[in-house]
Amino acid sequence: MPEHALTNKRVSDSPTFEIGKRYTHEEVYRGLNVGNAGGVRPCLGKDGEIRRLVLMTSAPSARILSENPYHDRVEGDVLVYTAAGRRGDQGLSGINRRLVEQFATPFPVYGFLNIGNRRDKSLGTRRWEFLGLLELLRHFQEKQVDTGGQTRDAFVFEFYIHNKSRKVESANDLKISTELLTISTASKNKQDDREIAASPLVQPLKIAAIPPTESEQIRRQLLQLPPQKFEHVVKNALERTGFERVSVTRFSQDGGVDVNAHAGENIWPLKGLLVQVQAKRWLHSVGRREVAELRGSLKTFARGVVVTTSHYTKAAVVEANEIGKNPIVLVDGYGFAGIIHSSGVKID
């Protein structure tokens, strides 16, 4: 994929992109002086430095997610982007490495989402919705099942979507991006929230080891579920492992408690203890903020648990076990896959 050099343009010729507005493919690549193909498209300055990046992705349909549950997704204010290539191991090289350079240099990254198939004539040619400027929160390597059914190493990038300022003038995008990233880095993007915790740190139970391929196949199935159905899988797993009076709360997407359960006879030292679970069918990782928010939602004397299909940052693990605070149990995607396997819960 060619890396386009920046051409001289008058400020009056530099287009402005408005968040939520749709653009043609040509308006995007010509207006931002990038290539016309590929998911990540750079524009280079005179000395070969990155002037800006444009990230092009699409909204997955139910059919696409059933075939590839790792497909790029917008989850709340986070865009999850999986490196190029659907078969075999991925490496952090080429254009993928360019993304990581934003940690050192605050160049703007534009996010555009293709909202429909070109065969849908009702959408016309303006099918690329501007999401906003993107900030790389973290990147990490994880196991995935590729299109050939084999377990592979893949790279995942998580971007925070800055969408408060409605318009971005391309002539001033470097200044805008620098200001956004400076404020964001100072307030929330701490180093330990960039790093993913190793899975053994967050496994609350000793479960029978299962082959990595089987574990990832289960996680893959869980990622295909809508969030509401994932909550019911969590409910079934709790019932299978000794909890009683288990109920799913009303679905609200507000980040609160999703499942309530009480320890049963087989968990006799804690019999009757209220356990409140937050279920996150996420592709992106769970950070410190989400753990702290659940603790604030718990009833008095209740025990809190977060169950996700993804991972936790190191900051989330620290927050969950902070001295002087009510501890929160963390179960990641691999840990929950083991619980599903050992308890015999069916994934509908």
ZATOR-389822 format. One line per 10 residues: number of its first residue (from 1); their letters; for each residue x, y, z of C-alpha. Coordinates in nm, 4 decimals. Layout:
<sites>
NUM> a> X,Y,Z; ...
</sites>
This chain:
<sites>
1> mpehaltnkr> 0.0000,0.0000,0.0000; 0.1533,0.3361,-0.1002; 0.2266,0.5916,0.1658; 0.1244,0.9249,0.0230; 0.3416,1.2313,0.0633; 0.1808,1.5558,0.1718; 0.1156,1.7985,-0.1146; 0.1045,2.1746,-0.0731; -0.2514,2.3002,-0.0346; -0.3972,2.6345,0.0589
11> vsdsptfeig> -0.5862,2.6368,0.3889; -0.9016,2.7311,0.1992; -0.8671,2.4062,0.0001; -0.8470,2.1921,0.3139; -1.1799,2.0229,0.3861; -1.3541,2.0032,0.7207; -1.4938,1.6707,0.8412; -1.7973,1.6664,1.0685; -1.8574,1.3856,1.3152; -2.1612,1.1777,1.2248
21> krytheevyr> -2.1679,1.3066,0.8688; -2.1215,1.0693,0.5748; -1.8715,1.1133,0.2942; -1.7871,0.9478,-0.0348; -1.4762,0.7353,-0.0588; -1.3178,0.9917,-0.2896; -1.3888,1.2787,-0.0507; -1.2031,1.0920,0.2221; -0.8875,0.9893,0.0400; -0.8544,1.3063,-0.1691
31> glnvgnaggv> -0.9485,1.5416,0.1147; -0.6934,1.3861,0.3534; -0.4306,1.3127,0.0890; -0.4037,0.9395,0.1535; -0.4194,0.6279,-0.0627; -0.7449,0.4907,-0.1978; -0.7057,0.1335,-0.0688; -0.6385,-0.0451,0.2584; -0.7690,-0.0262,0.6133; -0.4922,0.2034,0.7425
41> rpclgkdgei> -0.3794,0.4841,0.5137; -0.0918,0.7189,0.6000; -0.0090,1.0652,0.4760; 0.3610,1.1467,0.5090; 0.5358,1.4794,0.5538; 0.8343,1.6062,0.3566; 1.0851,1.4112,0.5659; 0.8885,1.0869,0.5685; 0.7275,1.1472,0.9067; 0.3618,1.0614,0.9582
51> rrlvlmtsap> 0.1420,1.3653,0.9056; -0.1859,1.1824,0.9625; -0.3409,0.8369,0.9434; -0.6847,0.7396,0.8211; -0.8410,0.4201,0.9552; -1.1214,0.2778,0.7416; -1.3440,0.0051,0.8799; -1.7001,-0.1214,0.8479; -1.9959,-0.2004,1.0698; -2.0269,-0.5809,1.0857
61> sarilsenpy> -2.3578,-0.7432,1.0043; -2.4891,-1.0424,1.1965; -2.3700,-1.2668,0.9143; -2.0190,-1.1204,0.9209; -1.9960,-1.1598,1.2994; -2.1056,-1.5221,1.2743; -1.8174,-1.5823,1.0312; -1.5632,-1.3596,1.2039; -1.6445,-1.2560,1.5639; -1.3102,-1.0723,1.5802
71> hdrvegdvlv> -1.4258,-0.8233,1.3178; -1.3601,-0.4564,1.3974; -1.6276,-0.3125,1.6248; -1.7318,0.0143,1.7821; -1.8105,-0.0629,2.1465; -1.9273,0.2512,2.3253; -1.6503,0.5082,2.2847; -1.3889,0.2487,2.1807; -1.3052,0.1260,1.8310; -1.1491,-0.2210,1.8283
81> ytaagrrgdq> -0.9327,-0.2843,1.5234; -0.7722,-0.6193,1.4443; -0.4574,-0.6142,1.2310; -0.4834,-0.7119,0.8650; -0.4917,-1.0778,0.7657; -0.7470,-1.3451,0.8546; -0.5214,-1.6503,0.8297; -0.1933,-1.7286,1.0055; 0.0048,-1.5404,1.2699; 0.0183,-1.1606,1.2558
91> glsginrrlv> 0.3264,-0.9493,1.3200; 0.3618,-0.5953,1.4471; 0.5284,-0.4633,1.1340; 0.4590,-0.2492,0.8304; 0.1488,-0.0345,0.8543; 0.0487,-0.1939,1.1862; 0.3642,-0.0546,1.3457; 0.2703,0.2900,1.2182; -0.0326,0.2874,1.4488; 0.1860,0.2404,1.7560
101> eqfatpfpvy> 0.3912,0.5492,1.6682; 0.1087,0.7691,1.7970; 0.2292,0.6936,2.1511; 0.5419,0.8982,2.0730; 0.4069,1.1501,1.8199; 0.0570,1.3021,1.8527; -0.0381,1.2833,1.4843; -0.4121,1.2730,1.4049; -0.5829,0.9434,1.3270; -0.9170,0.9800,1.1501
111> gflnignrrd> -1.1768,0.7061,1.1934; -1.4321,0.6319,0.9212; -1.7011,0.3636,0.9377; -1.8622,0.2144,0.6280; -2.2266,0.1997,0.7298; -2.3559,-0.0228,0.4501; -2.2925,-0.2334,0.1438; -2.2431,-0.0579,-0.1882; -2.5235,-0.2717,-0.3296; -2.7663,-0.0882,-0.1007
121> kslgtrrwef> -2.8715,0.1881,-0.3403; -3.0670,0.3722,-0.0703; -2.7385,0.4779,0.0914; -2.6007,0.6375,-0.2225; -2.2274,0.7002,-0.2485; -2.1919,0.8675,0.0914; -2.1366,0.5546,0.2968; -1.8343,0.6554,0.5086; -1.9346,0.8043,0.8427; -1.6744,1.0132,1.0251
131> lgllellrhf> -1.6400,0.8800,1.3815; -1.3922,1.1400,1.5071; -1.0222,1.1562,1.5837; -0.8844,0.8383,1.7401; -0.6417,0.7901,2.0283; -0.4575,0.4611,2.0574; -0.5284,0.3352,2.4086; -0.3463,0.0046,2.3893; -0.2410,-0.2769,2.1602; -0.1791,-0.6386,2.2491
141> qekqvdtggq> -0.1368,-0.9863,2.1117; -0.4022,-1.2515,2.1695; -0.5029,-1.5940,2.0469; -0.7688,-1.6100,1.7779; -0.9113,-1.8787,1.5524; -0.8393,-1.7929,1.1899; -1.0529,-1.8659,0.8826; -0.8856,-2.2052,0.8514; -0.9952,-2.3055,1.2020; -0.6418,-2.2847,1.3403
151> trdafvfefy> -0.5378,-2.0958,1.6542; -0.3074,-1.8082,1.5721; -0.1424,-1.5038,1.7277; -0.3204,-1.1815,1.6302; -0.2697,-0.8161,1.7181; -0.5576,-0.6049,1.8468; -0.5619,-0.2239,1.8670; -0.8043,-0.0285,2.0844; -0.8775,0.3359,2.0054; -1.0665,0.5914,2.2106
161> ihnksrkves> -1.3030,0.7900,1.9870; -1.2802,1.1648,2.0514; -1.6177,1.2880,1.9341; -1.6903,1.5904,2.1529; -1.5630,1.8494,1.9019; -1.8047,1.8086,1.6146; -1.5818,1.9339,1.3329; -1.2179,1.8755,1.2390; -1.0553,2.1056,0.9858; -0.7833,1.9075,0.8117
171> andlkistel> -0.5531,2.2112,0.7916; -0.5438,2.2285,1.1737; -0.5775,1.8573,1.2574; -0.2249,1.8221,1.3990; -0.2868,2.1034,1.6461; -0.6287,1.9611,1.7395; -0.4866,1.6117,1.7867; -0.1956,1.7368,1.9967; -0.4317,1.9190,2.2314; -0.6659,1.6201,2.2630
181> ltistasknk> -0.3890,1.3703,2.3310; -0.2115,1.5976,2.5777; -0.5256,1.6417,2.7864; -0.6211,1.2739,2.7582; -0.2772,1.1416,2.8512; -0.2670,1.3668,3.1567; -0.6125,1.2628,3.2794; -0.6841,0.8966,3.2059; -0.4398,0.7120,2.9852; -0.1942,0.5851,3.2468
191> qddreiaasp> 0.0743,0.3376,3.1461; -0.0675,0.0494,3.3528; -0.4028,0.0935,3.1799; -0.2286,0.0487,2.8451; -0.0906,-0.2923,2.9378; -0.2932,-0.6126,2.9416; -0.2721,-0.8365,3.2478; -0.1634,-1.1953,3.1981; -0.4587,-1.4345,3.2164; -0.3435,-1.6297,3.5276
201> lvqplkiaai> -0.3608,-1.3088,3.7307; -0.7354,-1.2867,3.6864; -0.8530,-1.6458,3.7101; -1.0544,-1.6801,4.0327; -1.0997,-2.0567,4.0201; -0.8819,-2.3594,3.9652; -1.0382,-2.5179,3.6597; -0.9338,-2.8086,3.4465; -0.6886,-2.7026,3.1802; -0.8227,-2.7279,2.8271
211> ppteseqirr> -0.6278,-2.7015,2.5005; -0.5808,-2.3427,2.3760; -0.7653,-2.4210,2.0537; -1.0724,-2.5440,2.2436; -1.0592,-2.2502,2.4843; -1.0498,-2.0029,2.1967; -1.3301,-2.1843,2.0141; -1.5516,-2.1316,2.3199; -1.4487,-1.7653,2.3485; -1.5199,-1.7266,1.9776
221> qllqlppqkf> -1.8741,-1.8569,2.0310; -1.9252,-1.6178,2.3224; -1.8101,-1.3220,2.1113; -2.0799,-1.4054,1.8574; -2.3566,-1.3599,2.1155; -2.5518,-1.0367,2.1591; -2.4780,-0.8788,2.5009; -2.8209,-0.9778,2.6385; -2.7688,-1.3456,2.5545; -2.4226,-1.3390,2.7071
231> ehvvknaler> -2.5796,-1.2290,3.0367; -2.7993,-1.5386,3.0302; -2.4973,-1.7621,2.9657; -2.3380,-1.6097,3.2770; -2.6619,-1.6804,3.4669; -2.6579,-2.0439,3.3544; -2.2921,-2.0816,3.4550; -2.3678,-1.9499,3.8032; -2.6571,-2.1928,3.8451; -2.4408,-2.4839,3.7285
241> tgfervsvtr> -2.1668,-2.3985,3.9802; -2.3748,-2.3835,4.2982; -2.5536,-2.0485,4.3068; -2.9245,-2.0049,4.3772; -3.1884,-1.7379,4.3168; -2.9984,-1.6255,4.0089; -3.1638,-1.3511,3.8048; -3.0714,-1.1290,3.5131; -3.1492,-0.7621,3.5671; -3.3258,-0.5487,3.3114
251> fsqdggvdvn> -3.0949,-0.4840,3.0163; -2.9917,-0.1196,3.0251; -2.6342,-0.0935,2.8862; -2.5531,0.1438,3.1731; -2.2486,-0.0410,3.3072; -2.4236,-0.1533,3.6276; -2.5103,-0.4940,3.7717; -2.6322,-0.7466,3.5140; -2.6819,-1.0646,3.7185; -2.7686,-1.1206,4.0862
261> ahageniwpl> -2.6985,-1.4556,4.2547; -2.6766,-1.6032,4.6041; -2.4278,-1.8647,4.7231; -2.6007,-2.2004,4.7689; -2.5602,-2.5018,4.9976; -2.2506,-2.6287,4.8164; -2.0745,-2.2981,4.8866; -2.1561,-2.3403,5.2552; -1.9065,-2.0959,5.4127; -2.0661,-1.8170,5.2080
271> kgllvqvqak> -2.4229,-1.9499,5.1990; -2.6703,-1.6756,5.1136; -2.4003,-1.4219,5.0149; -2.5234,-1.1884,4.7421; -2.2968,-1.1863,4.4375; -2.3514,-0.9132,4.1801; -2.2043,-0.9675,3.8359; -2.1287,-0.7322,3.5524; -2.1219,-0.9222,3.2216; -1.9224,-0.7616,2.9399
281> rwlhsvgrre> -1.9439,-0.9298,2.6026; -1.6631,-0.7114,2.4774; -1.3931,-0.7410,2.2188; -1.1984,-0.4612,2.3876; -1.0324,-0.4942,2.7271; -1.1768,-0.3919,3.0629; -0.9894,-0.1102,3.2365; -0.9675,0.0424,3.5818; -1.2698,0.2674,3.5319; -1.5149,-0.0177,3.4717
291> vaelrgslkt> -1.3997,-0.2068,3.7811; -1.4352,0.1054,3.9972; -1.7819,0.1761,3.8538; -1.9064,-0.1729,3.9425; -1.7798,-0.1359,4.3006; -1.9821,0.1838,4.3276; -2.2965,0.0018,4.2078; -2.2839,-0.2850,4.4599; -2.5300,-0.3272,4.7425; -2.3914,-0.3205,5.0956
301> fargvvvtts> -2.2017,-0.6437,5.1814; -2.2412,-0.7815,4.8249; -1.9459,-0.9353,4.6430; -1.8709,-0.7978,4.2975; -1.7608,-0.9929,3.9901; -1.6770,-0.8847,3.6357; -1.7010,-1.1498,3.3632; -1.5767,-1.0557,3.0173; -1.5064,-1.2275,2.6869; -1.1943,-1.0139,2.6580
311> hytkaavvea> -0.9035,-0.9162,2.8856; -0.8205,-0.6846,3.1777; -0.5597,-0.4167,3.1954; -0.3005,-0.4248,3.4709; -0.4666,-0.1153,3.6186; -0.7980,-0.3044,3.6382; -0.6322,-0.5860,3.8339; -0.4740,-0.3353,4.0737; -0.8096,-0.1598,4.1226; -0.9891,-0.4914,4.1852
321> neigknpivl> -0.7467,-0.5811,4.4643; -0.6852,-0.2355,4.6131; -0.6217,-0.2541,4.9875; -0.9045,-0.0998,5.1872; -1.1632,-0.1483,4.9121; -1.4231,-0.4181,4.8576; -1.2384,-0.6722,4.6353; -1.3765,-0.7466,4.2897; -1.3346,-1.0882,4.1276; -1.2216,-1.0697,3.7641
331> vdgygfagii> -1.2900,-1.3465,3.5121; -1.1446,-1.2991,3.1644; -1.2492,-1.4645,2.8391; -1.0179,-1.7629,2.8800; -1.1123,-1.8170,3.2430; -1.4814,-1.8082,3.1572; -1.4258,-2.0461,2.8657; -1.2793,-2.2920,3.1173; -1.5808,-2.2486,3.3458; -1.8146,-2.3096,3.0520
341> hssgvkid> -1.6203,-2.6230,2.9604; -1.6017,-2.7694,3.3105; -1.9628,-2.6921,3.4036; -2.1151,-2.8129,3.0787; -2.3087,-2.4947,3.0052; -2.4456,-2.4857,2.6512; -2.3925,-2.1727,2.4446; -2.7183,-2.1118,2.2591
</sites>
